[in-house]
């Protein structure tokens, strides 16, 4: 069964937003995001992580049919088997979303944080990962 492991929050001030969650809720920093798509932080309680992201392009910020630079951006689910999970979510009507600059699953041997993105029926982005996200512990 897929498990919620990742929620992304878009912000224009990743430092202040990360500080709020660390100081206000006791989350700890699990990683720093510096990519062509976004910059920010991974915070965690050890089970679920929150990605605090300042998106750099409209394409990276796209969810629910428009760029979204603030607010909840997408949900991430850890799955046991990507092939069967991808078939299941696509059979339910999700559409695969390839993003420029995003890693390709299985490319270069990188496994941590490699996600496969889909658009759900309301345009909300859903990430699937076999390997979880920084700061989350595998079951």
Buried (B, 14 or more C-beta within 10 A) or exposed (E): EBBEBBBBBBBEEBEEBBEBBBEEEEBEBBBEBEEEBBBBBBBBBEEBBBBBBBBBBEBBBBBBEEBBBBEBBBBBBBBEEBEEBBEBBEEEEBEEBEBEEBBEBEEEEEEEBBBBBBBBEEEBBBBBBBBBBBBBEEE
